[in-house]
Amino acid sequence: MASHSDTLVVFFGATAGANGGKLGSDEREIILLVWQIVDLHEKKVGKLHRCLVKPDTLELTDQCKEETGLTLDDLIKAEPLDKALQQFQQTVSSEVKCLGRSSYMLCVNSPLIIRQALHPEASKKNLVLPECFFSFMDMTKDFHKCCPNAGPVQKLTLPSMLEFVGLPAESEQLMGVKEVRSMVQLTLCILAEPHNHTFSCVETVKYKFDSGTCSKTEPVDSETVIRARGLPWQSSDQDIARFFKGLNIAKGGVALCLNAQGRRNGEALVRFINSEHRDLALERHKHHMGSRYIEVYKATGEEFLKIAGGTSNEVAQFLSKENQVIVRMRGLPFTATHQEVLAFLGPESPVTDGAEGLLFVKYPDGRPTGDAFVLFSCEEYAQNALKRHKQILGKRYIELFRSTAAEVQQVLNRYMSTPLISTLPPSPIVPVPVLASPSFLSSASSTRDCVRLRGLPYTAGIEDILEFMGEHTVDIKPHGVHMVLNQQGRPSGDAFIQMKSPDRAFMVSQKCHKKTMKDRYVEVFQCSTEEMSIVLMGGTLNRSGLSPPPCKLPCLSPPTAYTAFPTPPALLSEAALYQPPLLAAPRPHQTTTHSPAHALAYYPPQPHLYMNMNMNYTAYYPSPPVSPSTVSYFAAPPGAVAAAVAAQPHPAAAASPVLPQPGALVRMQGLPYNTGVKDILSFFQGYQVSTSEDLEDAMYQLIDVCRDEAVTQSLYITHLIM
């Protein structure tokens, strides 16, 4: 007997497109349903029913016409799917009642008709399926359990199973009828002597997706995870679960991915209960969610944990309440309190447990980020809250979105974790004349012995690049792979590779250009270390040629006062000046000692460096933090006493081991936007600075550059010691 039922309904379906092993992979609609009842107690068989279904799109593939023998004229007269399902339920219930039985269960030859065709189509058409379609028997698995010597489950077919038990093949040629009669024969055979089989391989389809949390220590099988790409930005975990309707997603198994700015990037990682459901999910590659097609690829458990895993006790406690609807609020005033947020949401959308159902997202130092997550006990309350999207709280409009437990973890992980790399090099302990280029990076040269990789997946590492290079890996110089990082210190999708010779670099650019890495094609360009430096400063390099960075474009001449000082014999090359913080490559360990005195940034007074100050920092250079205690872009030259005393009001600054020097530059951060020359001169009153005319010329020149390059958060001001 079947588990919890005394009647089997042998069920079969076909679509207007691919059938058999590819059923449901092309999103075609169901056009045929066939079923027949088997009484498990009396071993009796009911009447066979064959029902045509009219699809919304009247179109049949040639393969479908050949296999089913149906035409469009046959389907025009048929009933739509909802009517056909009503007919199915009525006839089955009537027959089961006539047999004196109380329950029944579906039995199919393959789960594809249920999981890949019926549930997805019903979901798209907003149809409510009868309860019987949420649990079913898989004939193939039960037959394998009864006859394990018949072969692996994946290779079992109706003809092979009939042959194994010695039954003749069904002579009926009509599609659907042939399959149902064959399954009925097999059912009666394994129920009888000598098998006496009891049907027990029950499969279920989840009614809804269960949200939940995931710990970073939880093992996640890589064979159960996929990556969905191309999702609408407003998609929620329920929308994604609906796209994969018919397949069972693990609890909390939907993780929406965020970009560097904390916004959804149209991707999600989905974890299924087993590899079988994951494989079926891959068959939905380029299926549609609304008007958009969704790409589905394999992913790893490590990627899923990186996005969805969390270790914060605060988050675990916040998400411990099950069956809650989560809404994300973005753009809150930094001074917003729990009571102000609750008042903003209003009495028609009460928050679960009041203030305890509200989680503010903060930086590690406790500063608010402007984000918050809110729990609601039901969908109605959440919808009422979402109606306040872009309404005003204080002086700011607030954005509200449906969210997920995985997104809560991801946002908290992003803000609370330490940067992937330090945004600034360590502060110098002792004065050194000039930063030298790292030992693994050669000085700028016009020899085209490098290649640039553009369009790398953001998850790509050094190992992926070496695998991408293939046989050309042997031609890479030691420590010659350099990853380029963006403003947030994360991979930008670019990398530079130093080859042993220009010929090898040319060969790589020809052989590897537009090869695929993790489902993305990568562009490969030959270049020199000099061109590499220009690209790192904001220039562009492609097969059309090289475009200089903004700092190399014509601009106002530097103040004439710069020429009054001799140029030191050791000059900073542009590569040495900018590459260390930009390239994620091996470097020797450096120990730092924190001093109570604030660190300073000194700039030698020379035209070359002045031109480099106009660099477009927004291209690749990590944005400097606002705190003056961390400003240390370059090692300080010995000198600039007045500048050091002016910028460090602390007593400890007087003991700084610096010596007098003809001139120095000081960078001022956090200036009010309406600051003028007189304000700056007043700030440095009592110290020797350049004349107001020189300072004004330098200031306005830099203001023009900052405007052109959209550098609005900091202003570079020059100060010359008389």
C-alpha positions as CSV (number, residue, x, y, z in Angstrom):
1,M,0.0,0.0,0.0
2,A,1.0,3.6,-0.5
3,S,1.9,5.5,2.6
4,H,-1.2,7.1,4.2
5,S,-3.4,6.2,1.2
6,D,-5.2,3.2,-0.2
7,T,-5.6,4.3,-3.8
8,L,-3.1,5.3,-6.5
9,V,-3.9,7.7,-9.3
10,V,-1.4,7.0,-12.1
11,F,-0.8,10.4,-13.7
12,F,0.8,11.6,-16.9
13,G,1.2,14.9,-18.7
14,A,2.7,16.5,-21.8
15,T,3.6,20.0,-22.9
16,A,3.5,21.9,-26.2
17,G,7.3,21.7,-26.4
18,A,9.9,19.3,-25.1
19,N,8.7,16.2,-23.4
20,G,10.4,13.1,-21.8
21,G,13.6,14.0,-20.0
22,K,13.5,17.7,-21.0
23,L,9.9,18.2,-19.9
24,G,9.4,21.7,-18.6
25,S,12.9,23.0,-19.6
26,D,11.4,25.3,-22.4
27,E,8.6,26.9,-20.3
28,R,6.0,25.4,-22.7
29,E,2.4,25.0,-21.4
30,I,0.7,21.7,-20.6
31,I,-1.6,20.4,-23.4
32,L,-2.4,16.8,-22.3
33,L,-3.3,15.1,-19.0
34,V,-4.0,11.4,-18.7
35,W,-4.8,9.4,-15.5
36,Q,-6.2,6.1,-14.2
37,I,-7.1,4.9,-10.7
38,V,-5.6,1.7,-9.1
39,D,-7.2,0.2,-6.0
40,L,-4.3,-1.1,-3.9
41,H,-6.5,-3.3,-1.8
42,E,-8.5,-5.1,-4.4
43,K,-5.9,-4.7,-7.2
44,K,-8.6,-3.2,-9.4
45,V,-8.2,-0.6,-12.1
46,G,-10.6,2.3,-12.9
47,K,-11.4,4.0,-16.1
48,L,-8.7,5.7,-18.1
49,H,-9.2,9.4,-18.7
50,R,-7.5,11.5,-21.4
51,C,-8.0,15.3,-21.2
52,L,-6.7,17.9,-23.7
53,V,-5.7,21.3,-22.3
54,K,-5.9,24.6,-24.2
55,P,-2.7,26.6,-23.7
56,D,-2.7,30.4,-23.6
57,T,-0.3,30.4,-26.6
58,L,-1.6,28.3,-29.4
59,E,1.7,27.0,-30.7
60,L,3.1,23.5,-31.0
61,T,6.6,22.5,-31.8
62,D,7.2,20.0,-34.6
63,Q,8.6,17.5,-32.1
64,C,5.4,17.8,-30.0
65,K,3.2,17.3,-33.0
66,E,5.1,14.2,-34.0
67,E,5.1,12.7,-30.5
68,T,1.6,13.5,-29.4
69,G,-0.2,13.5,-32.8
70,L,-2.1,16.6,-31.7
71,T,-2.9,19.6,-33.8
72,L,-3.9,23.2,-33.0
73,D,-7.5,22.4,-34.1
74,D,-7.7,19.7,-31.4
75,L,-6.5,22.2,-28.7
76,I,-8.8,25.0,-29.7
77,K,-11.8,23.0,-28.5
78,A,-10.2,22.0,-25.2
79,E,-10.6,23.6,-21.8
80,P,-7.9,25.8,-20.1
81,L,-5.7,24.3,-17.4
82,D,-7.8,25.5,-14.4
83,K,-10.9,23.8,-15.9
84,A,-9.0,20.6,-16.7
85,L,-7.7,20.4,-13.1
86,Q,-11.3,20.8,-11.8
87,Q,-12.4,18.0,-14.1
88,F,-9.5,15.8,-12.8
89,Q,-10.4,16.5,-9.2
90,Q,-14.1,15.8,-9.7
91,T,-13.6,12.5,-11.6
92,V,-11.0,11.2,-9.2
93,S,-12.9,12.1,-6.1
94,S,-16.1,10.5,-7.5
95,E,-14.3,7.2,-8.4
96,V,-12.5,6.9,-5.1
97,K,-15.8,7.4,-3.3
98,C,-17.4,4.7,-5.5
99,L,-14.7,2.3,-4.5
100,G,-15.3,3.0,-0.9
101,R,-11.9,4.4,-0.3
102,S,-11.0,7.5,1.7
103,S,-7.8,8.8,0.2
104,Y,-5.6,8.7,-2.9
105,M,-2.1,9.7,-4.0
106,L,-0.6,10.5,-7.4
107,C,1.9,8.2,-9.0
108,V,4.1,9.5,-11.8
109,N,6.9,8.0,-13.9
110,S,9.0,11.1,-13.5
111,P,8.6,14.1,-11.1
112,L,9.1,16.5,-14.0
113,I,5.4,16.8,-14.8
114,I,4.7,17.9,-11.2
115,R,7.8,19.9,-10.4
116,Q,8.9,21.3,-13.7
117,A,5.6,21.8,-15.6
118,L,2.5,21.8,-13.4
119,H,3.7,23.9,-10.4
120,P,5.6,26.5,-12.4
121,E,2.7,27.0,-14.8
122,A,0.1,27.2,-12.0
123,S,2.3,29.8,-10.3
124,K,2.5,32.0,-13.3
125,K,-1.2,31.8,-13.9
126,N,-2.0,32.3,-10.2
127,L,-3.9,29.0,-10.0
128,V,-4.4,27.2,-6.7
129,L,-3.5,23.6,-7.2
130,P,-5.4,20.8,-5.4
131,E,-3.7,19.4,-2.3
132,C,-3.0,16.1,-4.1
133,F,-0.4,17.8,-6.3
134,F,1.8,18.6,-3.3
135,S,2.7,14.9,-2.6
136,F,3.2,12.0,-5.1
137,M,4.9,8.7,-5.6
138,D,7.8,8.3,-8.1
139,M,7.3,5.0,-9.9
140,T,10.9,4.8,-10.9
141,K,12.2,5.1,-7.3
142,D,9.7,2.6,-5.9
143,F,10.5,0.1,-8.7
144,H,14.2,0.5,-7.9
145,K,13.5,-0.1,-4.2
146,C,11.5,-3.2,-5.1
147,C,14.0,-4.5,-7.8
148,P,17.4,-3.1,-6.9
149,N,19.1,-5.2,-9.6
150,A,17.2,-3.5,-12.4
151,G,19.9,-0.8,-12.6
152,P,20.5,2.7,-11.4
153,V,17.4,4.9,-11.0
154,Q,18.6,7.5,-13.5
155,K,18.6,4.9,-16.3
156,L,15.3,3.2,-15.6
157,T,12.6,3.7,-18.3
158,L,9.2,2.2,-18.7
159,P,10.3,-0.2,-21.4
160,S,13.3,-1.4,-19.4
161,M,11.2,-1.9,-16.2
162,L,8.6,-3.9,-18.1
163,E,11.3,-6.0,-19.7
164,F,13.0,-6.6,-16.3
165,V,9.8,-8.1,-14.7
166,G,8.9,-10.0,-17.9
167,L,5.9,-8.0,-19.1
168,P,5.2,-7.3,-22.7
169,A,5.5,-3.7,-24.0
170,E,2.3,-1.8,-24.4
171,S,1.0,-1.9,-28.0
172,E,-1.0,1.3,-27.7
173,Q,0.6,4.1,-29.7
174,L,-1.4,7.1,-28.4
175,M,0.9,9.3,-26.2
176,G,-0.2,9.4,-22.6
177,V,-2.4,6.3,-22.9
178,K,0.6,4.1,-23.6
179,E,2.6,5.5,-20.6
180,V,-0.3,5.3,-18.1
181,R,-1.2,1.7,-19.1
182,S,2.5,0.7,-18.8
183,M,2.7,2.2,-15.3
184,V,-0.6,0.4,-14.3
185,Q,0.9,-2.9,-15.4
186,L,4.1,-2.3,-13.4
187,T,2.0,-1.3,-10.3
188,L,-0.1,-4.5,-10.4
189,C,3.0,-6.6,-11.0
190,I,5.1,-5.4,-8.0
191,L,2.0,-5.5,-5.7
192,A,1.5,-9.2,-6.4
193,E,3.7,-12.2,-5.6
194,P,6.6,-12.6,-5.4
195,H,7.3,-8.9,-4.9
196,N,4.5,-7.8,-2.5
197,H,5.9,-4.3,-2.7
198,T,4.5,-1.5,-0.5
199,F,4.7,2.0,-2.1
200,S,6.6,4.2,0.2
201,C,8.8,6.7,-1.8
202,V,6.7,9.7,-1.2
203,E,7.9,13.0,-2.5
204,T,6.5,16.4,-1.4
205,V,6.4,19.9,-2.8
206,K,6.6,22.7,-0.2
207,Y,3.6,25.0,0.1
208,K,5.7,28.0,0.8
209,F,9.3,29.1,1.3
210,D,10.5,29.1,5.0
211,S,12.8,32.0,5.9
212,G,15.5,31.5,8.4
213,T,19.1,32.1,9.4
214,C,22.3,30.4,8.4
215,S,25.5,30.2,10.5
216,K,28.9,30.6,8.9
217,T,29.9,27.3,10.6
218,E,27.0,25.4,9.0
219,P,28.1,22.9,6.3
220,V,26.6,23.6,2.9
221,D,26.9,21.1,0.1
222,S,28.1,22.8,-3.1
223,E,25.9,20.4,-5.1
224,T,22.8,22.1,-3.7
225,V,23.5,25.8,-4.5
226,I,22.8,27.8,-7.7
227,R,23.3,31.5,-8.6
228,A,20.4,33.3,-10.2
229,R,21.3,36.4,-12.3
230,G,19.2,39.1,-13.9
231,L,16.6,39.4,-11.1
232,P,14.5,42.6,-10.9
233,W,16.1,44.8,-8.2
234,Q,12.8,44.8,-6.1
235,S,12.6,41.0,-6.0
236,S,12.2,39.4,-2.6
237,D,13.0,35.9,-1.4
238,Q,9.3,34.9,-1.9
239,D,9.5,36.1,-5.5
240,I,12.6,33.9,-6.1
241,A,10.9,30.9,-4.4
242,R,8.0,31.4,-6.7
243,F,10.3,31.4,-9.7
244,F,11.5,28.0,-8.5
245,K,8.0,26.8,-7.6
246,G,7.9,23.0,-7.5
247,L,11.4,22.6,-6.2
248,N,12.1,22.5,-2.5
249,I,14.4,25.3,-1.2
250,A,16.2,24.8,2.1
251,K,15.0,26.9,5.1
252,G,16.6,30.3,4.7
253,G,18.0,29.2,1.4
254,V,17.6,32.4,-0.6
255,A,20.4,35.0,-0.3
256,L,20.1,38.2,-2.2
257,C,23.4,39.6,-3.3
258,L,24.4,43.3,-2.7
259,N,26.8,45.5,-4.6
260,A,29.6,47.6,-3.1
261,Q,27.1,50.3,-2.2
262,G,24.8,47.9,-0.3
263,R,22.2,47.8,-3.0
264,R,20.8,44.6,-4.7
265,N,22.7,43.8,-7.8
266,G,20.2,41.5,-9.5
267,E,21.8,38.2,-8.3
268,A,20.8,35.7,-5.6
269,L,22.2,32.4,-4.3
270,V,19.7,29.7,-3.7
271,R,20.2,26.6,-1.7
272,F,18.0,23.5,-2.3
273,I,17.4,20.5,-0.1
274,N,19.4,18.1,-2.3
275,S,21.4,17.9,-5.6
276,E,18.4,16.5,-7.5
277,H,16.4,19.7,-7.0
278,R,19.5,21.7,-7.8
279,D,19.9,19.9,-11.1
280,L,16.2,20.6,-11.9
281,A,16.7,24.3,-11.0
282,L,19.6,24.5,-13.6
283,E,17.1,23.4,-16.2
284,R,15.2,26.7,-15.6
285,H,18.1,28.7,-17.1
286,K,16.7,31.7,-19.0
287,H,13.1,31.1,-17.8
288,H,11.2,34.2,-17.2
289,M,10.2,36.2,-14.1
290,G,7.7,38.6,-15.5
291,S,9.2,40.0,-18.7
292,R,12.8,39.3,-17.7
293,Y,14.7,36.1,-18.3
294,I,16.8,34.7,-15.4
295,E,20.1,33.1,-15.8
296,V,20.8,30.1,-13.6
297,Y,24.3,28.8,-12.9
298,K,26.1,26.5,-10.5
299,A,27.5,28.0,-7.3
300,T,29.4,26.7,-4.3
301,G,28.5,26.4,-0.6
302,E,31.4,28.7,0.3
303,E,29.8,31.4,-1.9
304,F,26.4,30.9,-0.2
305,L,27.9,31.1,3.3
306,K,29.8,34.3,2.4
307,I,26.5,36.0,1.5
308,A,24.0,34.4,3.9
309,G,26.2,33.2,6.8
310,G,26.3,35.2,10.0
311,T,27.9,35.1,13.4
312,S,26.3,38.2,15.1
313,N,24.3,37.3,18.3
314,E,22.3,40.5,17.8
315,V,21.2,39.4,14.3
316,A,20.5,35.8,15.5
317,Q,18.3,37.2,18.3
318,F,16.6,39.6,15.9
319,L,15.8,36.8,13.4
320,S,14.9,34.2,16.0
321,K,11.2,34.9,15.6
322,E,9.9,32.7,12.8
323,N,7.3,33.4,10.2
324,Q,8.0,37.1,10.3
325,V,8.0,39.5,7.2
326,I,11.2,41.6,7.0
327,V,11.2,45.1,5.6
328,R,14.4,47.1,5.0
329,M,14.4,50.8,5.6
330,R,17.2,52.9,3.9
331,G,18.0,56.6,4.1
332,L,17.1,57.1,7.8
333,P,18.4,60.2,9.4
334,F,21.5,59.4,11.5
335,T,19.7,60.8,14.6
336,A,16.5,58.7,14.1
337,T,15.4,56.8,17.2
338,H,13.2,53.7,17.7
339,Q,10.2,55.8,18.6
340,E,10.6,58.1,15.6
341,V,10.7,55.0,13.3
342,L,7.7,53.4,14.9
343,A,5.8,56.6,14.6
344,F,6.8,56.9,11.0
345,L,5.4,53.4,10.2
346,G,2.1,54.3,12.0
347,P,-0.5,52.2,13.9
348,E,-1.7,50.4,10.8
349,S,1.6,48.6,10.5
350,P,2.6,47.6,14.0
351,V,6.1,46.3,14.5
352,T,6.6,42.9,16.1
353,D,7.4,43.4,19.8
354,G,7.7,47.2,19.3
355,A,11.3,48.5,19.5
356,E,12.7,44.9,19.7
357,G,11.4,44.3,16.2
358,L,13.6,47.1,14.9
359,L,17.3,46.6,14.1
360,F,19.5,49.6,13.3
361,V,22.6,48.9,11.2
362,K,25.7,50.5,12.5
363,Y,29.4,50.8,11.8
364,P,31.9,49.0,14.1
365,D,32.4,52.3,16.0
366,G,28.7,52.7,16.7
367,R,27.9,55.3,14.1
368,P,24.5,54.7,12.3
369,T,24.5,53.9,8.6
370,G,21.0,55.0,7.8
371,D,19.7,51.5,7.3
372,A,17.4,49.5,9.5
373,F,15.4,46.2,9.4
374,V,11.8,45.9,10.7
375,L,9.8,42.7,11.6
376,F,6.1,42.4,10.9
377,S,3.9,39.5,12.0
378,C,1.9,39.3,8.8
379,E,1.9,40.2,5.2
380,E,-0.8,42.8,5.7
381,Y,1.2,44.9,8.1
382,A,4.3,44.7,5.8
383,Q,2.2,45.9,2.8
384,N,0.9,48.8,4.9
385,A,4.5,49.7,5.8
386,L,5.7,49.5,2.1
387,K,3.1,52.1,1.2
388,R,5.2,54.6,3.0
389,H,8.0,54.2,0.5
390,K,9.7,57.5,-0.2
391,Q,7.7,59.4,2.5
392,I,9.5,61.9,4.6
393,L,11.0,61.4,8.1
394,G,12.6,64.5,9.4
395,K,14.1,66.1,6.3
396,R,14.8,62.9,4.3
397,Y,12.7,60.5,2.3
398,I,12.9,56.9,3.3
399,E,13.1,53.9,1.0
400,L,11.3,50.7,2.0
401,F,11.8,47.2,0.5
402,R,10.9,43.6,1.1
403,S,14.0,42.0,2.6
404,T,15.2,38.6,3.7
405,A,17.1,37.0,6.6
406,A,20.1,36.5,4.4
407,E,20.1,40.2,3.4
408,V,20.1,41.2,7.1
409,Q,23.1,39.0,7.6
410,Q,24.8,40.3,4.5
411,V,24.3,44.0,5.3
412,L,25.5,43.5,8.9
413,N,28.5,41.5,7.7
414,R,29.4,44.2,5.2
415,Y,29.3,47.1,7.7
416,M,30.7,45.2,10.7
417,S,33.6,43.4,9.0
418,T,37.1,44.8,8.6
419,P,38.2,46.0,5.1
420,L,39.6,43.4,2.7
421,I,42.8,45.5,2.5
422,S,44.0,48.5,4.5
423,T,42.9,51.6,2.7
424,L,46.2,53.3,3.7
425,P,49.8,52.1,3.9
426,P,51.1,51.9,7.5
427,S,52.4,55.1,9.0
428,P,56.1,55.6,8.9
429,I,58.1,55.1,12.1
430,V,61.2,56.8,11.0
431,P,61.7,59.5,8.3
432,V,62.6,58.1,4.9
433,P,63.4,60.3,1.9
434,V,61.0,58.8,-0.7
435,L,58.8,55.7,-1.1
436,A,60.5,53.2,-3.3
437,S,58.7,51.0,-5.7
438,P,58.0,47.5,-4.2
439,S,60.6,44.9,-5.1
440,F,58.0,42.8,-7.0
441,L,57.1,45.7,-9.3
442,S,59.5,46.9,-11.9
443,S,59.9,50.6,-12.7
444,A,57.8,52.1,-15.4
445,S,58.9,51.1,-18.9
446,S,57.6,51.3,-22.4
447,T,58.4,47.7,-23.1
448,R,55.0,46.0,-23.8
449,D,55.7,42.9,-21.6
450,C,52.5,43.1,-19.6
451,V,48.8,42.2,-20.2
452,R,45.7,43.6,-18.7
453,L,42.7,41.4,-17.9
454,R,39.4,43.3,-17.9
455,G,35.9,42.0,-17.0
456,L,37.1,39.4,-14.4
457,P,34.3,38.0,-12.1
458,Y,34.5,39.8,-8.8
459,T,35.0,36.4,-7.0
460,A,38.0,35.6,-9.2
461,G,41.3,35.1,-7.3
462,I,44.9,34.5,-8.3
463,E,44.2,30.7,-8.7
464,D,41.4,31.5,-11.2
465,I,43.6,33.8,-13.2
466,L,46.3,31.1,-13.4
467,E,43.8,28.6,-14.5
468,F,42.5,31.1,-17.1
469,M,46.0,31.6,-18.5
470,G,46.5,27.8,-18.9
471,E,49.7,26.9,-20.7
472,H,50.9,30.5,-20.6
473,T,51.2,30.4,-16.8
474,V,54.9,29.4,-17.1
475,D,55.6,32.7,-18.9
476,I,54.5,34.8,-15.9
477,K,57.2,36.6,-13.9
478,P,57.5,35.7,-10.2
479,H,54.9,37.7,-8.3
480,G,53.7,39.0,-11.6
481,V,49.9,38.8,-11.0
482,H,48.4,42.1,-9.7
483,M,44.8,42.5,-8.8
484,V,43.4,46.0,-9.1
485,L,41.1,47.1,-6.2
486,N,38.3,49.7,-6.2
487,Q,37.5,52.5,-3.8
488,Q,36.2,50.1,-1.2
489,G,39.3,47.9,-1.4
490,R,37.5,45.1,-3.3
491,P,38.3,43.6,-6.7
492,S,37.4,45.9,-9.5
493,G,37.4,43.2,-12.2
494,D,40.8,44.2,-13.6
495,A,44.2,42.7,-13.2
496,F,47.7,43.2,-14.6
497,I,50.1,40.4,-15.4
498,Q,53.8,40.8,-16.0
499,M,55.1,38.4,-18.6
500,K,58.7,37.3,-19.3
501,S,58.9,39.0,-22.7
502,P,56.8,41.2,-25.1
503,D,56.4,38.2,-27.4
504,R,54.8,36.1,-24.6
505,A,52.5,39.0,-23.7
506,F,51.4,39.3,-27.3
507,M,50.7,35.6,-27.5
508,V,48.6,35.7,-24.3
509,S,46.6,38.7,-25.6
510,Q,45.8,36.8,-28.8
511,K,45.1,33.4,-27.4
512,C,43.2,34.4,-24.2
513,H,41.2,37.4,-25.4
514,K,37.5,36.9,-24.7
515,K,38.0,33.5,-23.1
516,T,35.4,32.6,-20.5
517,M,36.0,32.6,-16.7
518,K,33.1,31.6,-14.5
519,D,30.5,32.3,-17.3
520,R,32.0,35.7,-18.1
521,Y,34.3,36.5,-21.0
522,V,37.5,38.3,-20.2
523,E,39.2,40.9,-22.4
524,V,43.0,40.7,-22.6
525,F,45.1,43.6,-23.8
526,Q,48.9,43.8,-24.2
527,C,50.5,46.8,-22.4
528,S,53.6,48.1,-20.8
529,T,54.3,49.0,-17.2
530,E,54.1,52.7,-18.2
531,E,50.6,52.1,-19.6
532,M,49.7,50.1,-16.5
533,S,50.6,53.1,-14.4
534,I,48.5,55.4,-16.5
535,V,45.5,53.1,-16.3
536,L,45.9,52.9,-12.5
537,M,45.7,56.7,-12.4
538,G,42.4,56.7,-14.2
539,G,43.3,56.4,-17.9
540,T,41.8,53.9,-20.3
541,L,43.4,51.1,-22.3
542,N,41.7,49.1,-25.0
543,R,42.4,47.8,-28.5
544,S,41.6,51.3,-29.8
545,G,44.6,52.8,-27.9
546,L,45.5,54.6,-24.8
547,S,43.7,57.6,-23.3
548,P,45.5,59.6,-20.6
549,P,44.1,60.0,-17.1
550,P,42.6,63.4,-16.1
551,C,45.8,64.3,-14.3
552,K,47.6,64.2,-17.6
553,L,45.2,66.5,-19.4
554,P,46.2,70.1,-19.9
555,C,45.7,72.2,-16.8
556,L,46.9,75.4,-15.2
557,S,50.6,75.7,-14.5
558,P,51.7,75.1,-11.0
559,P,52.6,78.2,-8.9
560,T,55.9,79.8,-9.9
561,A,57.1,79.4,-6.3
562,Y,57.7,75.8,-7.0
563,T,60.7,76.5,-9.2
564,A,62.4,78.3,-6.4
565,F,63.5,75.1,-4.8
566,P,65.9,72.6,-6.3
567,T,64.5,69.3,-7.4
568,P,65.8,66.4,-5.3
569,P,67.8,63.8,-7.2
570,A,65.4,61.0,-6.3
571,L,62.1,61.5,-8.0
572,L,58.9,59.5,-7.4
573,S,57.8,57.6,-10.5
574,E,54.1,57.6,-11.0
575,A,54.2,53.8,-10.7
576,A,56.0,53.9,-7.4
577,L,53.7,56.7,-6.2
578,Y,50.3,55.0,-6.8
579,Q,50.7,51.3,-7.2
580,P,51.3,50.0,-3.7
581,P,47.8,50.8,-2.4
582,L,46.2,49.7,-5.6
583,L,47.7,46.3,-6.3
584,A,46.7,43.3,-4.1
585,A,49.9,41.4,-4.5
586,P,52.4,39.8,-2.1
587,R,54.5,42.2,0.0
588,P,56.8,41.8,3.0
589,H,55.2,42.0,6.4
590,Q,55.4,45.5,8.0
591,T,55.0,46.2,11.6
592,T,53.5,49.4,12.8
593,T,53.6,51.3,16.1
594,H,50.7,53.5,17.0
595,S,51.7,56.9,18.3
596,P,49.5,59.2,20.3
597,A,50.5,62.0,17.9
598,H,48.5,62.3,14.7
599,A,50.3,61.1,11.6
600,L,50.8,63.7,8.8
601,A,51.0,63.5,5.0
602,Y,53.9,65.5,3.5
603,Y,54.4,66.2,-0.2
604,P,57.8,67.3,-1.6
605,P,57.6,70.6,-3.4
606,Q,58.2,69.6,-7.0
607,P,56.2,70.0,-10.2
608,H,56.0,66.3,-10.9
609,L,54.3,65.6,-7.6
610,Y,52.1,68.6,-8.0
611,M,50.8,67.2,-11.3
612,N,50.2,63.9,-9.6
613,M,48.1,65.6,-6.9
614,N,45.5,66.2,-9.7
615,M,45.0,62.5,-10.0
616,N,41.4,61.3,-10.3
617,Y,41.2,59.4,-7.0
618,T,37.7,58.1,-7.9
619,A,39.0,55.7,-10.5
620,Y,40.8,53.0,-8.5
621,Y,42.4,54.6,-5.4
622,P,40.6,53.8,-2.2
623,S,38.9,56.9,-0.8
624,P,40.9,58.2,2.3
625,P,39.1,58.2,5.6
626,V,38.1,61.5,7.2
627,S,39.9,61.0,10.5
628,P,43.1,63.1,10.5
629,S,44.9,60.5,12.6
630,T,45.0,58.1,9.6
631,V,46.2,60.5,6.9
632,S,49.5,59.0,5.8
633,Y,49.6,58.4,2.1
634,F,53.3,58.7,1.7
635,A,56.3,58.5,4.0
636,A,57.3,61.8,5.4
637,P,60.5,63.4,4.2
638,P,62.8,64.8,6.9
639,G,61.6,68.4,7.4
640,A,58.6,70.6,7.3
641,V,58.6,71.5,11.0
642,A,56.2,74.4,10.6
643,A,53.8,72.3,8.7
644,A,54.0,69.5,11.3
645,V,53.4,72.0,14.2
646,A,50.5,73.6,12.4
647,A,48.7,70.4,11.7
648,Q,49.3,68.8,15.1
649,P,48.1,70.9,18.0
650,H,49.0,68.2,20.5
651,P,52.1,68.6,22.7
652,A,53.5,65.3,21.4
653,A,53.8,66.8,18.0
654,A,56.7,69.0,19.2
655,A,58.8,65.9,19.8
656,S,58.3,64.7,16.3
657,P,61.7,63.7,14.8
658,V,61.6,66.0,11.8
659,L,64.1,68.5,10.6
660,P,63.8,71.8,8.8
661,Q,63.3,71.7,5.1
662,P,62.9,74.5,2.5
663,G,59.2,73.7,1.9
664,A,56.4,71.2,2.5
665,L,52.7,70.6,1.6
666,V,49.9,69.9,4.0
667,R,46.7,68.3,3.0
668,M,43.6,69.6,4.8
669,Q,40.5,67.3,5.0
670,G,37.0,68.1,6.1
671,L,37.0,71.7,5.2
672,P,33.5,73.4,5.0
673,Y,32.5,73.9,1.3
674,N,32.4,77.7,1.8
675,T,35.9,78.0,3.2
676,G,37.9,80.8,1.7
677,V,41.6,81.9,1.5
678,K,41.2,84.2,4.5
679,D,39.8,81.4,6.6
680,I,42.8,79.2,5.9
681,L,45.3,82.0,6.5
682,S,43.5,82.7,9.8
683,F,43.7,79.1,10.8
684,F,47.5,79.1,10.3
685,Q,48.0,82.4,12.0
686,G,51.3,82.4,13.8
687,Y,53.0,80.1,11.4
688,Q,55.1,80.9,8.3
689,V,53.1,80.2,5.2
690,S,53.3,81.5,1.6
691,T,51.9,84.8,0.6
692,S,48.2,85.0,0.2
693,E,48.6,85.5,-3.6
694,D,50.5,82.3,-4.0
695,L,48.1,80.4,-1.7
696,E,45.1,81.9,-3.6
697,D,46.5,80.8,-7.0
698,A,47.2,77.3,-5.8
699,M,43.8,77.0,-4.2
700,Y,41.8,78.1,-7.1
701,Q,43.8,75.9,-9.5
702,L,43.1,72.9,-7.3
703,I,39.4,73.8,-7.0
704,D,39.1,73.8,-10.8
705,V,40.7,70.3,-10.9
706,C,38.5,69.0,-8.1
707,R,35.4,70.3,-9.9
708,D,36.6,68.7,-13.2
709,E,37.3,65.3,-11.5
710,A,34.2,65.3,-9.2
711,V,36.4,65.3,-6.1
712,T,34.1,67.1,-3.8
713,Q,34.7,65.5,-0.4
714,S,38.3,66.8,0.2
715,L,40.4,69.7,-1.0
716,Y,44.1,69.8,-1.6
717,I,45.7,73.0,-0.4
718,T,49.4,73.9,-0.8
719,H,51.4,75.6,1.9
720,L,55.0,76.8,1.2
721,I,57.3,77.5,4.1
722,M,59.1,80.9,3.5
